[in-house]
């Protein structure tokens, strides 16, 4: 089934109402290193970074979106 315009509109509305974006820059080549670490952990880059922030803080600062992270 193709992704419809209505689905796209609903997705964009959800993002606008429920999510915020955090952006930061890294030196060339470091993005690939983070991606490789995330891949080897079986996580997306976003989830890898969220887990790293929570681990560094020693508490849950950010909410993981992956259902497998809820027990950690």
VENPE-V6962 format. One line per field, one symbol per residue. ss: DSSP state (a for helix, b for strand, c for the rest). phi: phi as a letter, one per 40 degrees, with the letter a starting at -180 (. if undefined). A space follows every 10 residues. Layout:
ss: ???
phi: ???
This chain:
ss: ccccaaaaaa aaaaaaaacc ccccccccca aaaaaaaaaa acccaaaaaa aaaaaaaccc ccccccaaac cc
phi: .ccccccccc cccddccbbb bbbabbcdgc ccccccccdc cgbccccccc cccccccgac cbcccccccc cc
